[in-house]
Amino acid sequence: MKKPNHNRLPSLTPGTVLVLHTRRHQGKRVVFLKDLPSGLLLFTGPFVLNRVPLSRASPKSVTATATKVDVSGLRIPETLTDTSFKRRRQRKPESEGEEGLEMGVKRLRIAEQWKRDQRAVDSQVLNCIRKVPWVRRFLSSEPYQRGLLKSWINWMISLSLLVMFHRDAVNMDLLVFDSMM
């Protein structure tokens, strides 16, 4: 199998904190674990901190930060390869007899293996993160959202209008009160 030619930055070393730019976890920060043979990057959230599971992504869809976590002693299970991330096509059995039960058991075994791998890697990464106290908060912080600035500006405009109308209303009440005296 020919290894794809990805133009990888030298800053993408194991333990680097990455910012994702695509898919469901856009804007979240993750810890880079290793390169996969296909040229994709293997990373984890860890799942406990920011709900990002073990995943892979193209080097073009991430940005490396200056933050590093020492993951030199990390043992990544041998079962985490490119083939473990590919979706398996399940053929439907012709009869709902024993074949259907076997397929369900096989799927359950794969899911259990995946959960064991996730827990094993995340526990090791969390031990590495505990050595640097502020990294835990950095990884679990909410990502900046594109609409945040726009909504903040709208809130400030409505607040200033409210203050302006309130000031006018107070001045009007004072004028009415002064004319009554």
VOMI-728127 format. One record per residue: residue number from 1; residue in one letter; x, y, z of N, C-alpha, C in turn. Coordinates in steps of 0.2 Angstrom, whole numbers, m for minus. Example, Ala and Ser with C-alpha at 12.3 -4.5 7.8 and 13.67 -1.06 7.14 Angstrom:
REM residues 2
[r 1, "a", [66, m28, 39], [62, m22, 39], [66, m16, 39]]
[r 2, "s", [64, m11, 35], [68, m5, 36], [64, 0, 39]]
END
This chain:
REM residues 181
[r 1, "m", [4, m6, 0], [0, 0, 0], [4, 6, 0]]
[r 2, "k", [3, 11, m5], [7, 17, m5], [5, 22, 0]]
[r 3, "k", [10, 25, 3], [8, 30, 9], [6, 36, 5]]
[r 4, "p", [1, 40, 7], [m1, 46, 3], [4, 51, 5]]
[r 5, "n", [5, 56, 1], [9, 61, 2], [6, 67, 5]]
[r 6, "h", [6, 68, 11], [2, 73, 15], [8, 78, 17]]
[r 7, "n", [7, 84, 15], [12, 89, 17], [11, 91, 25]]
[r 8, "r", [14, 87, 29], [13, 88, 36], [18, 93, 39]]
[r 9, "l", [15, 97, 44], [19, 102, 47], [24, 99, 52]]
[r 10, "p", [30, 101, 53], [34, 99, 58], [32, 99, 65]]
[r 11, "s", [27, 104, 66], [24, 105, 73], [19, 99, 75]]
[r 12, "l", [17, 95, 70], [13, 89, 72], [17, 84, 74]]
[r 13, "t", [18, 84, 81], [22, 78, 84], [17, 75, 90]]
[r 14, "p", [18, 69, 91], [14, 66, 96], [14, 70, 103]]
[r 15, "g", [8, 72, 105], [7, 76, 111], [5, 83, 110]]
[r 16, "t", [5, 85, 104], [3, 92, 102], [m5, 92, 103]]
[r 17, "v", [m7, 98, 106], [m14, 99, 106], [m16, 102, 99]]
[r 18, "l", [m21, 99, 96], [m24, 102, 90], [m31, 105, 90]]
[r 19, "v", [m32, 109, 86], [m39, 112, 85], [m42, 109, 79]]
[r 20, "l", [m48, 106, 80], [m51, 103, 74], [m55, 108, 70]]
[r 21, "h", [m55, 107, 63], [m59, 112, 59], [m65, 109, 55]]
[r 22, "t", [m66, 103, 56], [m71, 100, 52], [m75, 95, 56]]
[r 23, "r", [m81, 93, 53], [m85, 89, 56], [m89, 91, 63]]
[r 24, "r", [m91, 86, 66], [m95, 87, 72], [m92, 91, 78]]
[r 25, "h", [m85, 90, 79], [m82, 93, 84], [m78, 99, 82]]
[r 26, "q", [m80, 103, 78], [m77, 108, 75], [m75, 113, 81]]
[r 27, "g", [m69, 115, 81], [m67, 120, 86], [m64, 117, 92]]
[r 28, "k", [m65, 111, 93], [m63, 108, 100], [m56, 106, 99]]
[r 29, "r", [m53, 106, 105], [m46, 105, 106], [m45, 97, 108]]
[r 30, "v", [m40, 94, 104], [m39, 87, 106], [m31, 86, 106]]
[r 31, "v", [m29, 80, 108], [m22, 78, 109], [m20, 73, 104]]
[r 32, "f", [m15, 75, 100], [m13, 71, 94], [m9, 65, 97]]
[r 33, "l", [m10, 59, 95], [m7, 53, 97], [m2, 50, 93]]
[r 34, "k", [m4, 49, 86], [1, 46, 82], [m1, 47, 74]]
[r 35, "d", [3, 45, 70], [1, 45, 63], [m1, 38, 61]]
[r 36, "l", [m6, 38, 57], [m8, 31, 55], [m5, 30, 48]]
[r 37, "p", [m4, 23, 46], [m1, 22, 39], [m4, 25, 33]]
[r 38, "s", [m11, 27, 34], [m14, 30, 28], [m12, 38, 28]]
[r 39, "g", [m9, 40, 33], [m7, 47, 32], [m12, 52, 37]]
[r 40, "l", [m17, 49, 40], [m21, 52, 44], [m19, 53, 51]]
[r 41, "l", [m21, 57, 55], [m19, 58, 62], [m24, 55, 67]]
[r 42, "l", [m21, 51, 72], [m25, 48, 77], [m25, 53, 83]]
[r 43, "f", [m31, 55, 85], [m31, 59, 91], [m37, 57, 96]]
[r 44, "t", [m37, 60, 102], [m42, 59, 107], [m43, 65, 110]]
[r 45, "g", [m49, 66, 113], [m51, 72, 117], [m48, 74, 123]]
[r 46, "p", [m47, 70, 128], [m50, 64, 130], [m58, 64, 130]]
[r 47, "f", [m61, 59, 130], [m68, 59, 129], [m71, 62, 136]]
[r 48, "v", [m68, 60, 141], [m71, 63, 148], [m71, 70, 148]]
[r 49, "l", [m66, 74, 145], [m65, 81, 145], [m70, 85, 141]]
[r 50, "n", [m70, 83, 134], [m73, 87, 129], [m77, 82, 124]]
[r 51, "r", [m79, 76, 126], [m83, 72, 122], [m81, 70, 115]]
[r 52, "v", [m74, 71, 114], [m72, 69, 108], [m69, 62, 108]]
[r 53, "p", [m71, 57, 105], [m69, 50, 105], [m62, 49, 101]]
[r 54, "l", [m59, 43, 102], [m53, 42, 97], [m56, 43, 90]]
[r 55, "s", [m52, 47, 86], [m54, 48, 79], [m48, 49, 75]]
[r 56, "r", [m49, 50, 69], [m44, 51, 64], [m46, 57, 60]]
[r 57, "a", [m41, 61, 57], [m43, 67, 53], [m37, 68, 48]]
[r 58, "s", [m38, 71, 43], [m32, 73, 39], [m28, 79, 42]]
[r 59, "p", [m22, 79, 41], [m18, 85, 43], [m20, 91, 41]]
[r 60, "k", [m23, 92, 35], [m26, 98, 33], [m32, 101, 36]]
[r 61, "s", [m35, 97, 40], [m41, 99, 44], [m40, 100, 51]]
[r 62, "v", [m34, 101, 53], [m32, 103, 60], [m27, 108, 60]]
[r 63, "t", [m27, 112, 66], [m21, 117, 67], [m18, 115, 73]]
[r 64, "a", [m11, 115, 73], [m7, 113, 79], [m6, 119, 83]]
[r 65, "t", [m7, 119, 90], [m6, 124, 94], [1, 123, 97]]
[r 66, "a", [3, 128, 101], [10, 128, 104], [10, 123, 110]]
[r 67, "t", [4, 121, 113], [3, 117, 119], [5, 110, 117]]
[r 68, "k", [9, 107, 122], [12, 100, 121], [10, 96, 127]]
[r 69, "v", [9, 90, 127], [8, 86, 132], [13, 80, 131]]
[r 70, "d", [16, 78, 137], [21, 73, 136], [18, 66, 136]]
[r 71, "v", [17, 63, 130], [14, 56, 129], [19, 51, 127]]
[r 72, "s", [25, 52, 129], [31, 48, 127], [30, 40, 129]]
[r 73, "g", [27, 40, 135], [26, 33, 138], [19, 30, 136]]
[r 74, "l", [16, 33, 132], [9, 31, 130], [9, 24, 126]]
[r 75, "r", [5, 19, 128], [4, 13, 124], [m2, 13, 121]]
[r 76, "i", [m2, 13, 114], [m8, 13, 110], [m10, 6, 108]]
[r 77, "p", [m16, 4, 109], [m17, m3, 108], [m16, m5, 100]]
[r 78, "e", [m14, m11, 99], [m12, m13, 92], [m19, m13, 88]]
[r 79, "t", [m25, m14, 91], [m31, m14, 87], [m33, m7, 84]]
[r 80, "l", [m30, m2, 86], [m31, 5, 83], [m27, 6, 77]]
[r 81, "t", [m30, 4, 71], [m27, 5, 64], [m32, 8, 60]]
[r 82, "d", [m30, 9, 54], [m35, 12, 49], [m41, 7, 48]]
[r 83, "t", [m40, 1, 48], [m46, m4, 47], [m51, m4, 52]]
[r 84, "s", [m49, m2, 58], [m53, m2, 64], [m58, 4, 64]]
[r 85, "f", [m56, 9, 60], [m60, 15, 59], [m65, 15, 53]]
[r 86, "k", [m64, 10, 49], [m68, 9, 43], [m75, 6, 45]]
[r 87, "r", [m80, 8, 42], [m87, 6, 43], [m87, m1, 40]]
[r 88, "r", [m90, m6, 43], [m91, m13, 40], [m98, m13, 38]]
[r 89, "r", [m98, m16, 31], [m105, m17, 29], [m107, m23, 31]]
[r 90, "q", [m113, m23, 34], [m117, m29, 37], [m122, m31, 32]]
[r 91, "r", [m121, m38, 30], [m126, m40, 25], [m131, m43, 29]]
[r 92, "k", [m137, m43, 27], [m143, m45, 30], [m143, m53, 29]]
[r 93, "p", [m144, m56, 35], [m145, m64, 34], [m152, m65, 30]]
[r 94, "e", [m152, m70, 27], [m158, m72, 23], [m164, m74, 28]]
[r 95, "s", [m161, m78, 33], [m166, m80, 38], [m164, m77, 45]]
[r 96, "e", [m169, m75, 49], [m167, m73, 56], [m166, m78, 61]]
[r 97, "g", [m162, m83, 58], [m160, m89, 63], [m154, m87, 66]]
[r 98, "e", [m150, m92, 67], [m143, m91, 70], [m139, m86, 67]]
[r 99, "e", [m139, m85, 60], [m134, m80, 57], [m136, m73, 60]]
[r 100, "g", [m142, m72, 61], [m143, m65, 64], [m141, m64, 71]]
[r 101, "l", [m141, m69, 75], [m138, m69, 81], [m131, m68, 81]]
[r 102, "e", [m127, m72, 77], [m120, m72, 76], [m118, m65, 74]]
[r 103, "m", [m122, m61, 70], [m120, m55, 67], [m121, m50, 73]]
[r 104, "g", [m126, m50, 77], [m127, m46, 83], [m121, m47, 88]]
[r 105, "v", [m119, m53, 89], [m114, m54, 94], [m107, m51, 92]]
[r 106, "k", [m106, m52, 85], [m100, m49, 82], [m100, m42, 83]]
[r 107, "r", [m105, m39, 81], [m106, m31, 82], [m105, m29, 89]]
[r 108, "l", [m107, m33, 94], [m107, m32, 101], [m99, m32, 103]]
[r 109, "r", [m96, m37, 101], [m89, m38, 102], [m85, m33, 100]]
[r 110, "i", [m86, m30, 94], [m82, m25, 91], [m84, m18, 95]]
[r 111, "a", [m90, m17, 97], [m91, m11, 101], [m88, m12, 108]]
[r 112, "e", [m88, m18, 111], [m85, m18, 118], [m77, m17, 117]]
[r 113, "q", [m74, m20, 112], [m67, m19, 110], [m65, m11, 110]]
[r 114, "w", [m70, m8, 106], [m69, m1, 105], [m69, 3, 111]]
[r 115, "k", [m74, 1, 116], [m74, 5, 122], [m68, 3, 127]]
[r 116, "r", [m66, m3, 126], [m60, m4, 130], [m54, 0, 128]]
[r 117, "d", [m53, 0, 121], [m48, 4, 118], [m48, 11, 120]]
[r 118, "q", [m54, 14, 120], [m55, 21, 122], [m54, 22, 129]]
[r 119, "r", [m56, 18, 134], [m54, 19, 141], [m47, 18, 142]]
[r 120, "a", [m43, 13, 139], [m36, 12, 140], [m32, 18, 138]]
[r 121, "v", [m34, 21, 132], [m30, 27, 129], [m31, 33, 133]]
[r 122, "d", [m38, 34, 135], [m40, 40, 138], [m37, 40, 145]]
[r 123, "s", [m37, 35, 149], [m34, 35, 156], [m26, 37, 155]]
[r 124, "q", [m23, 34, 150], [m16, 36, 150], [m15, 43, 148]]
[r 125, "v", [m19, 46, 144], [m18, 53, 142], [m20, 57, 147]]
[r 126, "l", [m25, 55, 151], [m27, 59, 157], [m22, 60, 162]]
[r 127, "n", [m18, 54, 163], [m12, 54, 168], [m7, 59, 165]]
[r 128, "c", [m6, 59, 159], [m1, 64, 156], [m3, 71, 157]]
[r 129, "i", [m10, 72, 156], [m13, 79, 157], [m12, 82, 164]]
[r 130, "r", [m13, 77, 169], [m13, 79, 176], [m6, 82, 178]]
[r 131, "k", [m1, 81, 174], [6, 84, 176], [6, 91, 174]]
[r 132, "v", [2, 94, 170], [2, 101, 168], [m6, 103, 170]]
[r 133, "p", [m7, 107, 175], [m13, 108, 178], [m18, 112, 173]]
[r 134, "w", [m15, 117, 170], [m20, 121, 166], [m22, 118, 159]]
[r 135, "v", [m18, 113, 157], [m20, 109, 150], [m27, 106, 151]]
[r 136, "r", [m29, 104, 157], [m36, 101, 157], [m41, 106, 156]]
[r 137, "r", [m40, 112, 159], [m45, 117, 157], [m45, 119, 150]]
[r 138, "f", [m39, 119, 147], [m38, 121, 140], [m42, 117, 135]]
[r 139, "l", [m41, 110, 137], [m45, 105, 132], [m52, 105, 133]]
[r 140, "s", [m55, 106, 139], [m62, 106, 141], [m66, 112, 139]]
[r 141, "s", [m62, 118, 138], [m66, 124, 137], [m70, 124, 130]]
[r 142, "e", [m75, 128, 130], [m79, 128, 125], [m76, 131, 119]]
[r 143, "p", [m77, 129, 113], [m74, 132, 107], [m77, 139, 105]]
[r 144, "y", [m74, 143, 102], [m76, 150, 100], [m81, 148, 94]]
[r 145, "q", [m87, 151, 94], [m92, 150, 89], [m92, 156, 84]]
[r 146, "r", [m94, 155, 78], [m94, 160, 73], [m99, 165, 75]]
[r 147, "g", [m105, 163, 77], [m110, 168, 78], [m110, 171, 85]]
[r 148, "l", [m105, 170, 89], [m104, 173, 96], [m103, 180, 95]]
[r 149, "l", [m99, 183, 91], [m98, 190, 91], [m104, 194, 88]]
[r 150, "k", [m107, 191, 83], [m113, 194, 81], [m119, 195, 86]]
[r 151, "s", [m120, 189, 90], [m125, 190, 95], [m123, 194, 101]]
[r 152, "w", [m116, 195, 102], [m114, 199, 107], [m115, 207, 105]]
[r 153, "i", [m114, 208, 99], [m115, 215, 97], [m122, 217, 97]]
[r 154, "n", [m126, 212, 95], [m134, 213, 95], [m136, 214, 103]]
[r 155, "w", [m133, 211, 107], [m135, 211, 114], [m132, 218, 117]]
[r 156, "m", [m126, 220, 115], [m124, 227, 117], [m128, 233, 114]]
[r 157, "i", [m130, 232, 108], [m135, 237, 105], [m141, 237, 109]]
[r 158, "s", [m144, 232, 110], [m151, 232, 114], [m150, 235, 121]]
[r 159, "l", [m144, 233, 124], [m143, 236, 131], [m142, 243, 131]]
[r 160, "s", [m139, 246, 126], [m138, 253, 125], [m144, 257, 124]]
[r 161, "l", [m149, 254, 119], [m155, 257, 118], [m159, 257, 124]]
[r 162, "l", [m159, 251, 128], [m163, 251, 134], [m161, 256, 139]]
[r 163, "v", [m154, 257, 140], [m152, 262, 144], [m154, 269, 142]]
[r 164, "m", [m153, 270, 135], [m155, 277, 133], [m163, 278, 134]]
[r 165, "f", [m167, 273, 133], [m174, 274, 134], [m176, 275, 141]]
[r 166, "h", [m172, 272, 145], [m173, 272, 153], [m171, 279, 155]]
[r 167, "r", [m166, 282, 152], [m163, 288, 154], [m169, 294, 152]]
[r 168, "d", [m171, 293, 146], [m176, 297, 143], [m183, 297, 148]]
[r 169, "a", [m185, 291, 150], [m191, 290, 154], [m190, 293, 161]]
[r 170, "v", [m184, 292, 163], [m182, 295, 170], [m183, 303, 169]]
[r 171, "n", [m180, 306, 164], [m180, 313, 163], [m187, 316, 162]]
[r 172, "m", [m191, 312, 159], [m198, 314, 157], [m202, 314, 164]]
[r 173, "d", [m201, 309, 168], [m204, 309, 175], [m202, 314, 179]]
[r 174, "l", [m196, 316, 179], [m193, 322, 182], [m196, 328, 180]]
[r 175, "l", [m197, 329, 173], [m200, 335, 171], [m208, 335, 173]]
[r 176, "v", [m211, 330, 173], [m218, 330, 175], [m219, 331, 182]]
[r 177, "f", [m214, 329, 186], [m214, 330, 193], [m213, 337, 195]]
[r 178, "d", [m208, 340, 191], [m206, 347, 192], [m212, 352, 190]]
[r 179, "s", [m216, 350, 185], [m221, 355, 183], [m227, 354, 188]]
[r 180, "m", [m227, 349, 192], [m233, 348, 196], [m232, 352, 203]]
[r 181, "m", [m226, 354, 204], [m224, 357, 210], [m225, 365, 209]]
END
